[in-house]
Amino acid sequence: MNILVCISKAPDTTTKIAFKDGDTKFDEANVQYIVNPYDEWYALVRALELKETLGGNVTIINVGSADNDAVIRKALAIGADEAVRIDADPTDAFYVAEQIANYAKDKNFDLVLAGKETINYNGASIGAMIAELMDLPYVSLATKLDMNGNIATIEHDIDGGDEVVECATPLVLSCNKGMAEARIPNMRGIMAARTKPLTVVAANATTPLTSISKFELTPGRTDCKYISADTPEQLIDLLHNVAKVI
């Protein structure tokens, strides 16, 4: 199988978030970046499992600058065969999706996999956009993927339960928890990643559809107020007049 896996660079979950330039830009100072977990743990690992069972090739693709190369190499160390980096600033979801779709449209990929969302923006929209731009079927929030020839059997989350669908390849899939188990790159994989091909291609002329006006941190935790069990009326008063419903 010929599989394309979309990966994104995301701040480590322990990163202390800050903004600069009037809260219009993310402050990257002292930030440790990782492969977006949904892309790595579920999309990439399942692609590798399919390759190991059925044969084929796994290509990872990323939209970003040369600063992303270290993160791309980590994904190669896990087992991907080759990587493509589209040399562009990932301005918004549509811009990223259009760049990936433009690259992939004539490469005859059987599957295009991505994590269900990134942990920094949580937009969960790029997979659907890629499918639309490539005029391919799309299944979101997939938790299981099995192949029988060119027929994919996919289990995915829906409101109130799970749904199982069958679809012929090529198709686009966003991967959710349950798709695969995370892998840790071993020393052999890390050494091999240094020599695996990483192709840099120029960006396609595309106009982003959105722009960032301002970032804003969520409110921090406030102090807890303890009420004696002997004064329930005080609790009732606080719930009616002080507590905020979110």
C-alpha positions as CSV (number, residue, x, y, z in Angstrom):
1,M,0.0,0.0,0.0
2,N,1.1,3.5,-0.7
3,I,0.2,5.6,2.4
4,L,0.6,9.3,3.1
5,V,0.6,10.4,6.7
6,C,0.1,14.1,7.6
7,I,2.1,15.2,10.6
8,S,2.1,18.5,12.5
9,K,4.6,20.1,14.9
10,A,3.1,20.8,18.3
11,P,4.4,22.2,21.6
12,D,5.1,19.5,24.2
13,T,2.1,19.2,26.6
14,T,4.3,20.4,29.5
15,T,5.1,23.7,27.7
16,K,4.1,26.9,29.5
17,I,2.1,28.9,26.9
18,A,2.8,32.6,26.4
19,F,2.1,35.1,23.7
20,K,3.9,38.2,22.4
21,D,3.5,41.2,20.1
22,G,0.3,42.2,21.7
23,D,-0.9,38.6,22.0
24,T,-0.9,38.2,18.3
25,K,1.9,35.6,18.1
26,F,2.8,32.4,20.0
27,D,6.0,32.9,22.0
28,E,8.3,30.0,20.9
29,A,11.1,30.9,23.3
30,N,12.2,27.8,25.2
31,V,9.4,25.7,23.7
32,Q,10.1,22.0,23.1
33,Y,8.3,20.7,20.0
34,I,7.0,17.2,19.4
35,V,5.1,15.4,16.6
36,N,1.4,16.0,17.2
37,P,0.4,12.9,19.3
38,Y,-2.8,12.1,17.3
39,D,-0.7,12.1,14.1
40,E,2.1,10.0,15.6
41,W,0.5,7.5,17.9
42,Y,-2.6,6.7,15.7
43,A,-2.2,7.8,12.1
44,L,1.5,7.0,11.6
45,V,1.7,3.8,13.7
46,R,-1.4,2.3,12.0
47,A,0.1,3.1,8.6
48,L,3.3,1.3,9.7
49,E,1.3,-1.7,10.9
50,L,-0.5,-1.9,7.5
51,K,2.8,-1.7,5.7
52,E,4.3,-4.4,7.8
53,T,1.3,-6.7,7.0
54,L,0.5,-5.8,3.4
55,G,3.8,-4.3,2.2
56,G,4.1,-0.9,0.6
57,N,5.5,2.5,1.5
58,V,4.7,5.1,4.1
59,T,5.4,8.8,3.4
60,I,5.0,11.5,5.9
61,I,4.2,15.1,4.9
62,N,4.5,18.3,6.9
63,V,3.9,21.9,6.0
64,G,6.5,24.2,7.7
65,S,10.0,25.7,7.7
66,A,13.3,24.0,8.2
67,D,12.8,24.3,11.9
68,N,10.4,21.3,11.6
69,D,13.1,19.0,10.3
70,A,13.9,17.6,13.7
71,V,10.3,16.7,14.4
72,I,10.1,15.1,10.9
73,R,13.2,13.0,11.6
74,K,11.6,11.7,14.8
75,A,8.6,10.4,12.7
76,L,11.1,8.8,10.3
77,A,12.8,7.1,13.3
78,I,9.5,5.5,14.2
79,G,9.5,3.8,10.8
80,A,8.3,5.9,8.0
81,D,10.1,5.4,4.7
82,E,10.5,8.9,3.5
83,A,9.3,12.5,4.3
84,V,8.2,15.5,2.4
85,R,8.2,19.0,3.8
86,I,6.3,21.7,2.0
87,D,8.4,24.8,2.7
88,A,5.8,27.3,3.9
89,D,4.4,28.9,7.0
90,P,1.3,26.9,8.0
91,T,-0.9,30.0,8.2
92,D,-4.3,28.3,8.7
93,A,-6.0,24.9,8.3
94,F,-7.2,25.6,4.7
95,Y,-3.7,26.7,3.6
96,V,-2.1,23.5,5.0
97,A,-4.8,21.3,3.5
98,E,-4.4,22.9,0.1
99,Q,-0.7,22.4,0.2
100,I,-1.0,18.7,1.1
101,A,-3.8,18.1,-1.4
102,N,-1.9,19.8,-4.2
103,Y,1.2,17.6,-3.5
104,A,-0.7,14.4,-3.2
105,K,-3.2,14.7,-6.0
106,D,-1.1,12.9,-8.6
107,K,0.9,10.5,-6.4
108,N,-1.5,7.6,-6.3
109,F,-1.8,7.3,-2.5
110,D,-4.1,4.5,-1.4
111,L,-4.7,6.1,2.0
112,V,-4.2,9.6,3.4
113,L,-4.1,9.5,7.2
114,A,-4.0,12.3,9.7
115,G,-4.7,12.6,13.4
116,K,-8.2,13.7,14.3
117,E,-6.8,17.1,15.5
118,T,-3.7,18.9,16.7
119,I,-3.2,19.5,20.4
120,N,-2.4,23.1,19.9
121,Y,-5.3,24.4,17.8
122,N,-7.8,21.4,18.1
123,G,-9.4,22.5,14.8
124,A,-10.1,18.9,13.5
125,S,-10.7,20.2,10.0
126,I,-7.6,19.5,7.9
127,G,-8.6,15.9,7.1
128,A,-12.0,16.9,5.7
129,M,-10.5,19.7,3.7
130,I,-7.9,17.5,2.1
131,A,-10.6,15.0,1.1
132,E,-12.8,17.7,-0.4
133,L,-9.9,19.2,-2.3
134,M,-8.8,15.8,-3.6
135,D,-12.5,14.8,-4.3
136,L,-12.0,11.6,-2.1
137,P,-14.2,9.9,0.5
138,Y,-13.6,10.9,4.1
139,V,-14.2,9.2,7.4
140,S,-13.5,11.1,10.6
141,L,-12.7,9.9,14.2
142,A,-11.6,6.4,13.1
143,T,-10.8,4.1,15.9
144,K,-10.2,0.9,13.8
145,L,-9.0,0.3,10.2
146,D,-8.7,-3.0,8.5
147,M,-7.9,-3.6,4.8
148,N,-9.2,-6.4,2.5
149,G,-7.7,-5.7,-0.9
150,N,-8.8,-2.2,-1.8
151,I,-11.7,-2.2,0.6
152,A,-11.2,-0.5,4.0
153,T,-13.4,-1.5,6.9
154,I,-13.5,1.4,9.3
155,E,-15.0,1.8,12.8
156,H,-15.4,5.4,14.0
157,D,-17.1,7.4,16.7
158,I,-20.5,8.9,16.1
159,D,-23.0,10.6,18.5
160,G,-24.2,7.9,20.9
161,G,-22.0,5.1,19.7
162,D,-19.8,3.6,17.0
163,E,-20.4,3.0,13.3
164,V,-18.7,0.6,11.0
165,V,-18.4,1.6,7.3
166,E,-16.8,0.1,4.2
167,C,-15.1,2.2,1.6
168,A,-12.9,1.6,-1.4
169,T,-9.5,3.2,-1.6
170,P,-8.3,5.8,-2.2
171,L,-9.7,7.6,0.8
172,V,-8.8,10.1,3.6
173,L,-9.1,9.2,7.2
174,S,-8.7,11.1,10.5
175,C,-7.5,8.8,13.3
176,N,-8.6,8.8,16.9
177,K,-7.5,7.0,20.1
178,G,-7.8,3.2,19.7
179,M,-6.5,3.1,16.1
180,A,-3.0,1.9,17.3
181,E,-0.6,1.7,20.2
182,A,2.2,4.3,20.4
183,R,5.7,3.2,19.4
184,I,9.0,4.5,20.8
185,P,11.8,4.8,18.3
186,N,14.7,2.5,18.9
187,M,18.4,3.3,18.3
188,R,18.4,1.5,15.0
189,G,15.4,3.6,13.8
190,I,17.0,6.8,15.1
191,M,20.2,6.1,13.2
192,A,18.4,5.1,10.0
193,A,16.3,8.3,10.1
194,R,19.4,10.4,9.5
195,T,19.8,9.0,6.0
196,K,16.1,8.6,5.0
197,P,15.1,11.0,2.2
198,L,13.5,14.2,3.3
199,T,12.3,16.1,0.2
200,V,11.6,19.8,0.4
201,V,9.1,21.2,-2.1
202,A,8.0,24.7,-2.8
203,A,4.6,25.8,-1.6
204,N,1.7,26.2,-4.0
205,A,0.2,29.7,-4.4
206,T,-2.7,29.7,-2.0
207,T,-4.4,32.5,-0.1
208,P,-5.3,31.6,3.6
209,L,-8.9,32.0,4.5
210,T,-8.4,33.1,8.1
211,S,-6.0,35.2,10.1
212,I,-5.3,35.4,13.8
213,S,-6.4,38.6,15.5
214,K,-5.4,37.8,19.1
215,F,-4.6,34.9,21.4
216,E,-6.0,34.8,25.0
217,L,-5.1,32.5,27.8
218,T,-7.9,30.7,29.6
219,P,-8.5,31.9,33.2
220,G,-6.4,30.2,35.8
221,R,-7.8,28.2,38.7
222,T,-9.4,30.2,41.5
223,D,-9.3,29.4,45.2
224,C,-11.8,26.9,46.5
225,K,-14.4,28.0,49.0
226,Y,-15.2,25.5,51.7
227,I,-18.7,25.5,53.3
228,S,-19.5,23.8,56.6
229,A,-22.0,21.0,56.4
230,D,-23.9,22.8,59.1
231,T,-24.7,25.8,56.9
232,P,-26.2,24.4,53.6
233,E,-28.1,27.7,53.2
234,Q,-24.8,29.4,52.6
235,L,-24.0,26.9,49.8
236,I,-27.4,27.5,48.2
237,D,-26.9,31.3,48.3
238,L,-23.4,30.9,46.7
239,L,-24.8,28.7,43.9
240,H,-27.6,31.1,43.1
241,N,-25.7,34.4,43.4
242,V,-22.0,33.7,42.9
243,A,-21.3,30.6,40.9
244,K,-21.1,30.9,37.2
245,V,-22.6,28.3,34.9
246,I,-20.3,27.4,32.0
